[in-house]
């Protein structure tokens, strides 16, 4: 039986003040869990697929709560490793209108940073899987965690499991280091590469400032052999309003297909790209034509911007309804 998606990455505890407030303006902070790869797994599960999440969490009340939260979203957590270390945290001030969102991370000494390749039975985890999803965030969490990531990708390739990589450019995580020697070997010949143009330039060294998304995507395919390349575009009008769009090359040598642009009043911008990835994986699994697939994925990402928290809790029917409503029918 297929295990659907296997996602590997860090899960963190998020703190957010009430809507519109500055951090610690009042003694109230809302908590929830999130992290790029976990967000993709949850979004994929909400769209009707089995999904497994692999990470390391401390053997503590916080670790227990994190696992309970993942299970509540429908994820298989049997391969979560419990080991000493912290549960990383982050603080999200949502911003409003001309005041931008602000994110503060506190993730040093997190348990996942010490997760070694032998700590995960990747052969068993990936047996029967359709996808392995990883991101450039995990690659930046230290040499031990990077070795585990490389082991996961190598095992997926050996077993014929398709690999999805979201570059997820986080400059603070790469301070003083060049991401290109790390990321280039990971993205060669992947089934799906997802990024925005800024991440591709910074992490793969591809794309002049004036180059458009389609040109950059073709250059990625030519240099790295990625089967499909998807590029998201977010025009931040203000913290409260985004224009959201995406395009992709569905196969090597394929035509460029772009979605309509969504004009979204933003509730929470975190996780929009992750929701897009989940929507695109669903569309590929469903055998949608390239234009229909990118339209569905972009709509999924747009809907996430209206959902508070990291996780995208929308169904296929809700995405399809949003697409019909946008088309006026």
C-alpha positions as CSV (number, residue, x, y, z in Angstrom):
1,X,0.0,0.0,0.0
2,X,1.4,3.4,-0.9
3,X,2.4,5.7,1.9
4,X,1.7,8.7,-0.3
5,X,4.0,11.6,0.7
6,X,6.9,11.4,3.1
7,X,8.1,14.9,4.2
8,X,11.2,15.5,6.2
9,X,12.1,18.7,8.1
10,X,11.9,20.7,11.3
11,X,8.6,21.2,13.3
12,X,8.5,24.3,15.5
13,X,6.2,25.9,17.9
14,X,4.8,29.2,16.7
15,X,3.8,32.2,18.9
16,X,1.6,35.0,17.4
17,X,0.0,38.1,19.0
18,X,-3.7,38.8,18.3
19,X,-4.4,40.1,14.8
20,X,-2.8,43.6,14.3
21,X,-0.8,43.7,17.5
22,X,2.9,44.0,17.9
23,X,4.8,41.2,19.6
24,X,4.3,41.4,23.4
25,X,2.1,44.4,23.1
26,X,-0.3,42.5,25.3
27,X,0.3,39.4,27.4
28,X,-1.5,37.2,24.9
29,X,0.2,35.0,22.4
30,X,-1.5,32.3,20.3
31,X,0.4,29.1,19.8
32,X,0.4,26.5,17.0
33,X,2.9,24.3,15.3
34,X,4.4,24.7,11.9
35,X,7.3,24.3,9.6
36,X,7.6,24.3,5.8
37,X,7.8,20.5,5.2
38,X,5.1,19.8,7.8
39,X,2.9,22.4,6.2
40,X,3.2,20.6,2.9
41,X,2.4,17.3,4.5
42,X,-0.7,18.6,6.2
43,X,-1.9,20.4,3.1
44,X,-1.4,17.2,1.1
45,X,-3.3,15.2,3.7
46,X,-6.2,17.7,3.7
47,X,-6.5,17.2,0.0
48,X,-7.2,13.5,0.5
49,X,-3.8,11.7,0.5
50,X,-1.9,9.7,3.0
51,X,1.1,11.6,4.4
52,X,4.0,10.8,6.7
53,X,6.1,13.3,8.6
54,X,9.7,12.6,9.7
55,X,11.5,14.8,12.2
56,X,13.1,14.8,15.6
57,X,11.3,16.0,18.7
58,X,12.3,16.2,22.3
59,X,10.9,13.6,24.7
60,X,8.9,16.2,26.6
61,X,5.4,17.6,27.0
62,X,6.1,19.9,24.1
63,X,7.3,17.0,21.9
64,X,4.1,15.1,22.9
65,X,1.9,18.1,22.0
66,X,3.7,18.4,18.6
67,X,3.0,14.8,17.7
68,X,-0.6,15.1,18.8
69,X,-1.0,18.2,16.6
70,X,0.4,16.3,13.6
71,X,-1.8,13.4,14.2
72,X,-4.9,15.6,14.5
73,X,-4.1,16.8,10.9
74,X,-4.1,13.2,9.7
75,X,-0.3,12.7,9.5
76,X,1.5,9.4,10.2
77,X,4.0,10.1,12.9
78,X,5.4,6.6,13.5
79,X,8.8,7.6,12.2
80,X,9.2,10.7,14.3
81,X,12.5,10.3,16.3
82,X,12.5,11.3,20.0
83,X,15.8,12.6,21.1
84,X,17.2,15.2,23.5
85,X,17.3,18.8,22.4
86,X,14.9,21.7,22.1
87,X,11.7,22.2,20.2
88,X,12.5,25.3,18.1
89,X,10.2,28.3,18.3
90,X,9.4,31.3,16.2
91,X,7.4,34.4,16.7
92,X,5.2,35.9,13.9
93,X,4.0,39.5,14.0
94,X,1.5,39.5,11.2
95,X,1.8,43.2,10.3
96,X,-1.0,45.3,8.9
97,X,-1.3,47.5,5.8
98,X,2.0,49.4,5.5
99,X,3.5,47.7,8.5
100,X,5.2,44.5,7.2
101,X,5.1,41.0,8.8
102,X,8.0,40.3,11.2
103,X,9.4,36.8,12.1
104,X,11.8,36.1,14.9
105,X,13.4,32.6,15.1
106,X,14.7,30.8,18.1
107,X,15.8,27.4,16.9
108,X,19.4,26.8,18.1
109,X,20.0,23.4,19.7
110,X,16.8,22.0,18.3
111,X,16.6,18.2,18.4
112,X,16.5,17.8,14.6
113,X,20.0,19.4,14.3
114,X,21.5,16.3,15.8
115,X,19.4,13.8,13.8
116,X,22.0,11.5,12.1
117,X,21.4,9.3,9.0
118,X,21.3,6.1,11.0
119,X,18.6,7.5,13.2
120,X,16.0,7.0,10.5
121,X,15.3,3.8,8.7
122,X,14.9,5.5,5.3
123,X,14.4,2.2,3.4
124,X,11.4,1.4,5.5
125,X,10.1,4.9,5.7
126,X,10.1,5.3,1.9
127,X,9.0,1.9,1.0
128,X,5.9,2.3,-1.2
129,X,6.0,6.1,-1.1
130,X,4.9,8.3,-4.0
131,X,6.8,11.4,-3.0
132,X,9.7,12.5,-0.8
133,X,9.4,16.2,0.0
134,X,12.3,18.2,1.4
135,X,13.5,21.8,1.4
136,X,16.5,24.0,1.5
137,X,15.7,24.9,5.1
138,X,16.7,21.5,6.4
139,X,19.9,21.7,4.4
140,X,20.9,24.7,6.4
141,X,20.5,23.2,9.8
142,X,24.0,21.9,10.2
143,X,26.2,19.1,8.8
144,X,24.6,16.3,10.8
145,X,21.1,17.2,9.6
146,X,22.4,17.8,6.1
147,X,23.9,14.2,6.0
148,X,20.5,12.9,7.0
149,X,18.8,14.9,4.3
150,X,21.3,13.6,1.7
151,X,20.6,10.0,2.9
152,X,16.9,10.5,2.5
153,X,17.2,11.9,-1.1
154,X,19.7,9.1,-2.1
155,X,17.4,6.4,-0.7
156,X,14.4,7.9,-2.6
157,X,16.4,7.9,-5.8
158,X,17.5,4.3,-5.3
159,X,13.9,3.2,-4.6
160,X,12.4,5.2,-7.5
161,X,10.5,7.5,-5.2
162,X,9.9,10.9,-6.8
163,X,11.6,13.8,-4.9
164,X,10.1,17.3,-4.5
165,X,12.4,20.1,-3.4
166,X,11.3,23.6,-2.3
167,X,14.4,25.8,-2.1
168,X,12.9,28.0,0.6
169,X,15.6,30.7,0.7
170,X,16.2,31.8,4.3
171,X,19.2,34.2,4.3
172,X,19.6,34.2,8.1
173,X,20.2,30.4,8.1
174,X,22.9,30.7,5.5
175,X,24.7,33.7,7.0
176,X,28.4,33.5,6.0
177,X,27.9,30.4,3.9
178,X,27.3,29.8,0.2
179,X,24.2,27.6,-0.3
180,X,25.1,26.6,-3.9
181,X,27.6,23.8,-3.1
182,X,25.0,22.3,-0.8
183,X,21.8,22.7,-2.8
184,X,23.1,21.9,-6.3
185,X,23.7,18.2,-5.8
186,X,20.3,17.9,-4.0
187,X,18.3,19.3,-6.9
188,X,19.9,17.5,-9.8
189,X,17.4,15.4,-11.6
190,X,14.6,15.9,-9.0
191,X,11.0,15.2,-10.1
192,X,9.8,18.7,-9.0
193,X,11.7,21.8,-8.0
194,X,9.7,24.7,-6.5
195,X,11.0,28.2,-5.7
196,X,10.7,31.9,-6.4
197,X,13.1,33.6,-8.6
198,X,15.0,35.1,-5.7
199,X,15.7,31.7,-4.2
200,X,16.8,30.3,-7.6
201,X,19.3,33.2,-8.0
202,X,20.6,32.9,-4.4
203,X,20.8,29.2,-4.0
204,X,21.5,27.9,-7.5
205,X,23.1,31.0,-9.1
206,X,20.7,31.0,-12.0
207,X,18.9,34.0,-13.5
208,X,19.8,37.6,-14.1
209,X,17.8,40.3,-12.4
210,X,15.9,41.1,-15.6
211,X,15.1,37.4,-16.5
212,X,11.5,36.3,-16.2
213,X,10.2,33.2,-14.4
214,X,9.8,31.1,-17.5
215,X,13.4,31.8,-18.7
216,X,14.8,31.0,-15.2
217,X,12.8,27.8,-15.0
218,X,14.1,26.7,-18.4
219,X,17.7,27.4,-17.3
220,X,17.1,25.3,-14.1
221,X,16.0,22.4,-16.2
222,X,18.9,22.8,-18.6
223,X,21.5,22.9,-15.9
224,X,20.0,20.5,-13.3
225,X,17.8,18.1,-15.3
226,X,14.8,18.7,-13.0
227,X,11.7,17.0,-14.6
228,X,9.3,19.8,-13.5
229,X,10.1,23.3,-12.3
230,X,7.4,25.6,-10.7
231,X,8.0,29.2,-9.8
232,X,5.8,31.2,-7.5
233,X,5.4,35.0,-7.6
234,X,4.1,37.1,-4.7
235,X,3.6,40.8,-5.3
236,X,3.3,42.2,-1.7
237,X,1.1,45.3,-2.1
238,X,1.0,45.6,1.7
239,X,0.9,43.2,4.7
240,X,-2.8,42.9,4.1
241,X,-2.9,42.5,0.4
242,X,-0.9,40.2,-1.9
243,X,-1.0,39.4,-5.6
244,X,-0.3,35.7,-5.9
245,X,0.6,33.8,-9.1
246,X,2.6,30.8,-10.2
247,X,3.8,29.1,-13.4
248,X,5.6,25.9,-14.3
249,X,7.3,23.7,-16.8
250,X,5.5,20.4,-16.3
251,X,8.2,18.3,-18.0
252,X,11.5,18.7,-19.7
253,X,11.0,20.7,-22.8
254,X,7.4,21.5,-22.0
255,X,5.6,24.7,-22.6
256,X,5.3,27.4,-19.9
257,X,1.9,27.4,-18.2
258,X,1.0,30.3,-15.8
259,X,-1.9,30.7,-13.5
260,X,-4.2,33.7,-13.2
261,X,-3.1,36.2,-10.6
262,X,-5.0,36.1,-7.3
263,X,-5.7,39.4,-5.5
264,X,-5.9,38.3,-1.8
265,X,-6.8,40.1,1.4
266,X,-4.3,38.4,3.7
267,X,-5.2,36.8,7.0
268,X,-1.8,35.0,7.4
269,X,0.9,34.9,4.8
270,X,2.9,32.1,6.4
271,X,2.6,28.8,4.5
272,X,1.2,30.0,1.2
273,X,4.1,28.5,-0.7
274,X,3.8,25.2,1.2
275,X,0.1,25.1,0.4
276,X,1.0,25.7,-3.3
277,X,3.4,22.7,-3.2
278,X,0.7,20.4,-1.7
279,X,-1.8,21.6,-4.3
280,X,0.7,20.9,-7.1
281,X,1.6,17.4,-5.8
282,X,-2.2,16.6,-5.6
283,X,-2.7,17.9,-9.2
284,X,0.2,15.8,-10.5
285,X,-1.1,12.7,-8.7
286,X,-4.6,13.4,-10.1
287,X,-3.2,13.5,-13.6
288,X,-4.4,17.0,-14.3
289,X,-3.3,18.7,-17.5
290,X,-0.5,21.2,-17.0
291,X,-2.7,24.3,-17.1
292,X,-5.3,22.8,-14.9
293,X,-2.6,21.7,-12.4
294,X,-0.9,25.1,-12.0
295,X,-4.3,26.8,-11.7
296,X,-5.3,24.4,-9.0
297,X,-2.0,24.7,-7.1
298,X,-2.1,28.5,-7.3
299,X,-5.6,28.6,-6.0
300,X,-4.6,26.4,-3.1
301,X,-1.8,28.7,-2.2
302,X,-4.1,31.7,-2.4
303,X,-6.6,30.2,-0.1
304,X,-4.0,29.5,2.5
305,X,-3.3,33.2,2.7
306,X,-6.9,33.5,4.2
307,X,-6.3,30.8,6.8
308,X,-4.6,31.6,10.2
309,X,-1.7,29.5,11.3
310,X,0.8,27.6,9.3
311,X,-1.4,24.7,8.2
312,X,-3.7,24.9,5.2
313,X,-7.0,23.3,6.1
314,X,-8.8,23.3,2.8
315,X,-10.3,20.5,0.7
316,X,-10.3,19.8,-3.0
317,X,-13.9,20.9,-3.2
318,X,-13.1,24.2,-1.5
319,X,-10.3,24.9,-3.9
320,X,-12.5,24.1,-6.9
321,X,-15.2,26.3,-5.5
322,X,-12.8,29.2,-5.1
323,X,-11.6,28.7,-8.7
324,X,-15.2,28.8,-10.0
325,X,-16.0,31.8,-8.0
326,X,-13.0,33.7,-9.4
327,X,-14.2,32.8,-12.9
328,X,-17.6,34.1,-12.0
329,X,-19.5,30.9,-12.4
